[in-house]
């Protein structure tokens, strides 16, 4: 009897997950739309809609005409049923952002990281920034922590998803950092941690690019360089979350030294620090990374209008980036490559035609013809949005069950 009850309960949860996912991504929809779009029976849809309405998970959102019959009531997921926090642990700052269930931004807190203080990227200060940011955004909005569906965190490097997430961020000097355990007591909500490029990739496929695209690569270029390989709408994952460290593939054998300790990595040529280092050296000065990279990249782009040296650096950058993208095309044959991250967008807005031309010259003709190369539509700060989608995945798969605090 218990097994039978469990089976019925599991079926009901799966049906709720199907219904909730359709409403979340495609709503507002009528019950008739849900019957046609989910394959569930009218009776099942009616029962689940009634149940989720009583719980406050969904709500009415107007009505539409119905071929001479009574207007059909439209339904949507209620944005204030719960809240989500997305955290971007970046090279230059930690951003903590609060969203409602419609992914509407409500509040954010930024904590700049001093490039001249490498200890500022140690795990302990990063944890303090995350917890302080969480306090700030919930206090600014009056949101109760009990209403948080979870806190998603995008980090640089490799994430091992075991009982608790452990992070290996070589450019931060992190080895086997138990980030989830360090945050657990202070967060008070379910914690989800993944590579920042992957969180950006999920956000772009959900809210940015055409969701009919099933196979894409989303590149994140800032101080560091990464990529999310999306297959059938899901990020590819190897033994851990390391699949996506595109920036640490070799573009020049024996080339420039990379922060990871190797030579010739793509990041050493197209990451913000690498681009700026080449510009400084081309002008006869010493290379340095202790700068405001965002301002300096903007200055480089402006200087390229009148300086042949700056223009040459950008031309080389487009070449390296185009060749790196060609490697992605040859390896994965994606329908679309999306260039994102603050540096990726800054460079791409000027260099995209040249990047496409180089990629075409270095990629195999057939896979290149099946690929489009575009800029990220979500803007330069989409990692925190993507991180907030991590608890949404759990919400949808559970059919809207409120999570308890603890393990994922």
N, C-alpha and C positions, 0 to 999 in steps of 0.2 A: 504494500500500500504506500509506504514511504517513497519507494522508487517511482511509483506511478505519479504521486503528487509532485515529486521533483521534476519528472518529465513534463508534466503539464505546466509547472512553474517556469521551466526552461523555455518551453515553446512560447509561453506568454511573454517572457522577457525578450526573446528574439523578435517576436512580432512588434513589441513596443519599440525595439531598437530600429527596426525597418521603418516604422511609421514616423518615429521621432527624427530619424536621419533625413527622411524625405521632406518633412516640414522644416527642418533646420536649414537645409540647403536650397530648397525650392519654394518655401512658403512665402506669402500666405496661400493656402490651398483649401478647397472645399473637401468635404467627406467623399463626394463623388470622384474628385481628382485623386484622392488618396487610394480609393478602391482601384481605379484604373492604373495608378502609378506604382502600386506596391504588390499587386496580385493577391492581396488579402480580401476576404469576403466582406460584404457590406455589414454583416452582423458583427464581425470581428472588429472592423474599423470603428463602428458605432460604439461598441463596448469600450474599446481602448481610448477613444476620444473622450467619452464620458468620464472614464477613470482619471485620465491625465488632466482633464478640465477641473475635476474636483480637487486634485492635488495642487492646482495652480501652475502646473508645468506648461500648459498651453492656454491660449485665450482667443476670443473672437477678434477678427481684424477686418470688419466691414462685410460687405456682401457684393455679389455680382448677379446679373440677370441670368435666366435659365430658359431660353427658348420658349417663352410664353408661360412657363410655370412660375412657381414661387422663387424669389431670389435665393441663391445659395449662400450660406454663411461661410466666410473664409476664416481659416484658423492659422495661427502661428505659434511658435515657441515664445513664451512670455519672457521678455528681456530681463526683467527684474526677479525672475525665479531664483537666480543665483548669480554669482560673480566669479571672475577668473583673474588671476594675476599672471602676467608674463614678465620674465626677467631676461635682460640681455647682458650677459657678462662679456663685455667687449674689451678690445685692446686699450681703448682710450677712456672708457667710462663703464659704469654699471647703471643700467636703466631698469627701474621697476615701474610697471604700468598696470593699472586696474581697468578691467573691461566688464561690461554686462554681457549677457548671453548672446546678444546680437553682435558682439565684438565692437560695440560702441565704446570708445575710450572715455574714461571718467576722471582719471587722475594719474599723474606720473611723477616720479622722483629720479633725478639724475645725480650721480656721484662721479665726478671726473677723476681719472687716474693720472697721477703725475708721471710723465715719461722719464723724469730724472730720478724717480724713486722706485727701483725695481721691487722693493719690499712691499710696495702698495698693491702688488699683484699676488702676494702670498695668500693662501686660503683664508686665514683668519680675518684680515681686513675686508676681503671680498664678502665673507659671510656677514660681517658687521654691516656692510653697505646694504646687502639684501634685506636683512632684518630691519634696519632703519628705514629703508624705502617702503617695506611692507607696512610698518607702523604709520608712515606718513600718508600713504594713499588711502588706507582705511579710515584714518582720522579725518582726512580732508573731505571724505564723502559720507562719513557716518555709516558705512557698510559694516555689518557685523561679520566677524571672522567665521561664525557658524554658517553664514550664507556663502562662503567661498567653496566652489567646487574643486579647487586645487590651485597650486602654484606651479607653473611651468617655467623651466630655466634653460636657456640656451647658453652653452659654454663653448670655448675653443677647445679643440683637441678631441680625444677619444673618450667615449663614455662606455663603461662596462655596466650592462644592465643585469645585475644579479639580484639577490634579495634586497640590496640597497645599491643605488648607483654610485659608482666610483669613477673618478675623472683622472685621465692622464693628459695633461696639457703641457707639452714639452716646451713651447715658447713662453709659458708662464713659469716654468720650473716646477710643475706639478707632476708628481709620480704617485699613483695609487692614493689619491686624495679622497677620503670618504665624505664627499660633499653633502650627500643626503643625510647621513648621520649627524653631521655638524649642524645642519639646519633644523632637524626634526623637532626638537623641543621648542624652538623659538617661532616656528612657522604656524603651527596649530591647524594645518590643513594638509591634504594629500600632496606630495611632492613628486613632480615629474621632471627628469633632467635628460637633455639630449644635446647633440652637437648643434651649434648655432646655425650652420649652413643648412642643416636638415630642418630646423624649425622654420627658417625662411622659405625653404622649398615647399613645405606643407602649406604655409600661409599663401604663397603665390599660386599654388594649384587650387586652393579653396576659394580665394577671394580676388586674385589678380588676373591671371591668364584664363583663357577659355577652358572651362572644366571638361570639355569634350576631349582635350589633350590628355592622353593616358601615359605617354612616355616622354619625359622631359628631363633636362638637367638644369638645375638652378644654381648659378655660380654666385658666391658671396665674396666680394673683394673690398677689403678695408685695409687695415694694417696687416692682417692676415688674409689668406686666400683659402677658400674651401668650396665644395660643391655638393649638392644633394642630387642623387640619381633617383628619379621618380619613375616607378614602373607600375602600370595599372593604378595610378593614383596614390601609390604607397612608396615611401622612401626605402630604397634598397639598404639592407643591413647585413654586414658580414658577421663575424664572430662577436664583434662589439660594434660600436658606432663609428669605427674608424673608416669604413667605406665612405669616401667623400673628402679625404685629405688630398684633394687635387693640387693644392698649393705646394705639396711636397713630393710631386712627381718631377723627374729630372727633365729640364728643357735644354740645358747645356751641360754636356759632360765635362766635369772638372771646372765648372764655371764659378760664379760669384758665391761667396759664403752665405749660407742661410742661417737664420736664427736657430733652426732645429739642429745645427751642427753638421749638416751635409753641404754639398756644393752643387750649384747648378739648378736648385729648385725653382719652379715657376714663381713662387712667392718672392724670391730674391730679385725678380725682374718686374713683376706687375703689382705686388703688394705696395701699399703707399710708401712704406719706408724704403723699399728697394728703388722705386721710381725717383723719390726725392734724393736718395744717396747718389744715384747716377747723375741727376741734375747738378747737385753740388760739385761733384767731382769733375763734370764736364766744364764747369766754370772755373776750375782750378783750385777749388776749396776742399777742405776735408769733408768726408762724409759724416753724417751724424743722424741719430734717430731721436735725440732729445728735443723735439720740436712739436708744435701744434700742427699735426699732419694735415688736418682738414683745411686750415688756413693756407698752409704751404702748397698743397695741391691746387687750391684755387689760384694762388699766386703764379704757379707754374703755367696753368691754363691761360691766364691773362698775359703772361710774358711771351707765350708762344705766338701771339699776334705780331710781335715786333722783334723777337729774339730768335735767330736761327738755331742757337744752342738749345733753347727750350723746345723749339719745334722739332728738332732732331730727336730729343729725348722722348717726346710724345710719339713720334713716328716709330721709333724702336719699340716703345711700349705696346703700340698697336700691333706690331709684328709679333712680339712674344705672346701677347694675349690671343691674337688670331691663330697662331700655331698651337697654343694650348687648347683652344676651342676645337681646332681640327682634330686633335687627339681624342677629345670627347666624342666627336661625331664618328670617327672611325671605330672607336671602342663600343659605343652604346647605340648608335643609329637612332638618336632621339627625334621625335617630331619637332621639338622646340628646345632651344637653349635660351635661358633667361639670365641676363647679366644684372646682378643686384649688388647691394652693399653701397655704403656712401662713396667709396672711391670708384667702384664699378660704374655707378651712375654718373659721377662727375666726369670720368674719363669717357664713358660710353656716349654721353650726350654730344661730345665733340668728335669722337673717333669711331663711332659705330660703322659708318660706311667703309672705312679703311680696315677695321677689324673683320668685317664680313668678307672683304676682298682677299685678305690674307688667309682666312679660314677656307675660302673656296679654292685658293691656290694650293693648300696643303692637305686638304681632306680628299678622300676618294669621291669621285664625281657623283656616283649613285646615292650614297647616304647623304651627301651634302644637299643634293636636290630635294631630299625628303625633309630637310630641316629648315626651320626659320630661327633667326637669331634676333632677340628682342631685348629691350630694357625692362627691368622689373617695374610693374605698374603700382606697387605699393609704397614706393618712396624709399629713402635711405635708412629709415628707422624701423624696418619691418620685422626684425628678429624678435623683439618683445611681443609683437602681435603673433608671430609664429609660435613662440614659446607658450602663449596662452591657449593655442589650439591643442596642446598636449593633454590638458585635463578635459577638453571638449571631446576628444576621441574616447576617453573612458566614459564620459557622460552618455554619449550616443550609444556606445556598445552595451552599456548597462540598461538602456531603455529609460534613462532619466533617474536612476536610483541615486539618492544622495549618498556620497561616499563618507565613510568614517575616516578618522585620522589614522595614519599608520602606513602600512605597506601599500605599494601601488597595486 
